[in-house]
Amino acid sequence: MKNLKEDYFNPFFSHIYVQKSIKNHARTQKILAKFPSATIIEINHYKDVFCRSKQNNQLQHNAQKLILAAKQGTLLYEGAPVCQSFGNQYFYYASCVMNCIFDCSYCYLKGMYPSANIVVFVNIEDIFTEVERILQSHPLYLCISYDTDLLAMESITGYVQEWYSFAANHKHLKIEIRTKSANKSFIQNITPIPEVIYAFTLSPQAVIEAYEHSTPSLSERLSCAAELIHIGCPIRLCFDPMIYIPDWQLHYAEMLEQVFATIDMQKIMDVSIGTFRISQDYLKNMRKQNPESAVIWFPFEKDNGYCHYPRNLMEQMECFLTEKLEETICKEKIFRWKL
């Protein structure tokens, strides 16, 4: 009798779909060389695979496929209202990669995209050109890791290093790299510059274990952040999104104790605070895919197309964290999302 514990899913990236127009692109060949055993399938357009109907996001996360494509049309997007601009007037984000190798139950990508497979746009030079065009008109605050965890994908794409080199040669450009990764392997190859901010999303370990599947632990993330601080990189700590769980005060207080014990709070650039909020349409899609997840079936309030915790709970959670952080850092360094 077959072993019932056997994993019948294909390995991650066992199949790689390659858009014909970029099959000979240097980055395509470089990425394919890292997966010599993968089955390569040529396609006309990435949407032929990525946007198919009746895909199951949950099942696909067990055996994600890789899609290599060219980014066309809009290359930079204005920051969404639910995201923090940190006081920057010209706030944009770029999408070099769509979807994430991590599997967080509350991630808006599950409601935004029809697939859990990962798309890597190999023509990053076109995005660089668009950034240069905008910089001719005004400064730019650019988030490059919203639609994926770019640092977690660094061994595959090398995009963090490419963005780093690009930022070092362009004035008036500031880049944020948001991550839950604990990838330290790239650190030896960088020289810190003030234009590149590493923003670590931090959660209590109880939240990580319940809802942030496949992500590094809190201690691993903090260790990576501490090492970057040590070499002089600008570091942002993101307590965003705060997730409601039973005894949340206890779990978030314990998290902060661990943060303060590991991180020199006087050396961080700033922190962000915000409770979970999401587009009403994205949440509807997520609930269809996962009818049993407590984190997305909370009785949220609706406000101008967005869902969020009831206002009194939002205020209670955010004030709790803000007051404790004000004991270690000045108010000016605390950015709190406002509805």
URPE-V624673 format. One record per backbone hydrogen bond with DSSP energy under -1.0 kcal/mol. CO is the residue of the C=O (numbers start at 1). NH is the residue of the N-H. E is the energy in kcal/mol with one decimal. If there is no record, write none. Layout:
CO_NH_E + CO_NH_E
//
This chain:
3_6_-1.5 + 11_14_-1.6 + 14_39_-3.0 + 15_66_-1.7 + 16_41_-2.6 + 17_68_-3.2 + 18_43_-2.4 + 19_22_-2.1 + 20_23_-1.3 + 22_25_-1.4 + 25_29_-2.2 + 26_30_-2.0 + 27_31_-2.4 + 28_32_-2.6 + 29_33_-1.7 + 31_34_-1.5 + 32_35_-1.8 + 35_38_-1.5 + 39_16_-2.8 + 41_18_-2.7 + 43_20_-2.9 + 45_48_-1.6 + 46_49_-1.2 + 46_50_-3.0 + 47_51_-1.7 + 56_60_-2.4 + 57_61_-1.5 + 59_62_-1.6 + 60_63_-1.3 + 64_13_-3.2 + 65_118_-2.4 + 66_17_-2.8 + 67_120_-3.0 + 68_19_-2.6 + 69_122_-2.4 + 77_93_-2.7 + 80_83_-1.8 + 85_88_-1.7 + 90_141_-2.9 + 91_79_-2.6 + 92_143_-2.4 + 93_77_-2.6 + 96_121_-2.6 + 98_119_-2.0 + 103_213_-1.0 + 104_107_-1.6 + 107_110_-1.6 + 108_111_-1.3 + 108_112_-1.5 + 109_113_-2.3 + 118_67_-2.9 + 119_98_-2.6 + 120_69_-2.4 + 122_124_-1.2 + 123_126_-1.6 + 124_128_-2.2 + 125_129_-2.0 + 126_130_-1.7 + 127_131_-2.3 + 128_132_-2.3 + 129_133_-1.8 + 130_134_-2.1 + 131_135_-2.4 + 134_137_-2.0 + 134_138_-1.9 + 140_174_-2.7 + 141_92_-2.8 + 142_176_-2.3 + 143_94_-2.3 + 147_99_-2.2 + 149_153_-1.0 + 151_154_-1.1 + 153_156_-1.6 + 153_157_-2.4 + 154_158_-1.3 + 158_162_-1.5 + 159_163_-2.9 + 160_164_-2.3 + 161_165_-2.2 + 162_166_-2.0 + 163_167_-2.9 + 164_168_-1.9 + 166_169_-1.1 + 167_170_-1.5 + 172_140_-2.5 + 174_142_-3.2 + 175_197_-3.4 + 176_144_-2.0 + 177_199_-2.5 + 179_201_-2.7 + 184_187_-1.3 + 186_189_-1.8 + 187_190_-1.6 + 193_196_-1.4 + 195_175_-3.5 + 197_177_-3.1 + 198_236_-2.6 + 199_179_-2.6 + 200_238_-3.2 + 204_208_-2.2 + 205_209_-2.6 + 206_210_-1.6 + 207_211_-3.1 + 208_212_-1.3 + 211_105_-3.0 + 212_215_-1.5 + 213_103_-2.3 + 217_221_-2.1 + 218_222_-2.5 + 219_223_-2.0 + 220_224_-1.9 + 221_225_-2.5 + 222_226_-2.7 + 223_227_-1.8 + 224_228_-1.9 + 225_229_-2.3 + 226_230_-2.1 + 227_231_-1.4 + 228_233_-2.8 + 229_232_-1.2 + 234_198_-2.4 + 235_269_-2.7 + 236_200_-2.5 + 237_272_-2.2 + 238_202_-2.6 + 238_240_-1.2 + 239_274_-1.7 + 242_276_-2.0 + 245_248_-1.1 + 247_251_-1.9 + 248_252_-2.8 + 249_253_-2.2 + 250_254_-2.3 + 251_255_-2.0 + 252_256_-2.1 + 253_257_-1.9 + 254_258_-1.8 + 255_259_-2.4 + 256_260_-3.0 + 257_261_-1.5 + 259_263_-3.2 + 263_265_-1.2 + 264_267_-2.1 + 270_237_-1.8 + 271_335_-2.7 + 272_239_-2.8 + 273_337_-2.8 + 274_242_-2.5 + 278_307_-3.4 + 279_283_-2.4 + 280_284_-1.8 + 281_285_-1.9 + 282_286_-2.4 + 283_287_-2.4 + 284_288_-1.4 + 285_289_-1.5 + 286_290_-2.1 + 298_300_-2.2 + 301_308_-2.3 + 303_306_-1.6 + 305_280_-3.2 + 306_303_-3.0 + 307_278_-2.1 + 308_301_-3.3 + 310_314_-2.7 + 311_315_-2.6 + 312_316_-2.0 + 313_317_-2.7 + 314_318_-2.6 + 315_319_-2.4 + 316_320_-1.9 + 317_321_-1.8 + 318_322_-2.5 + 319_323_-2.7 + 320_324_-1.4 + 321_325_-2.3 + 322_326_-2.1 + 325_328_-2.0 + 325_329_-2.2 + 330_333_-1.7 + 331_334_-2.0 + 333_271_-2.8 + 335_273_-2.5
//
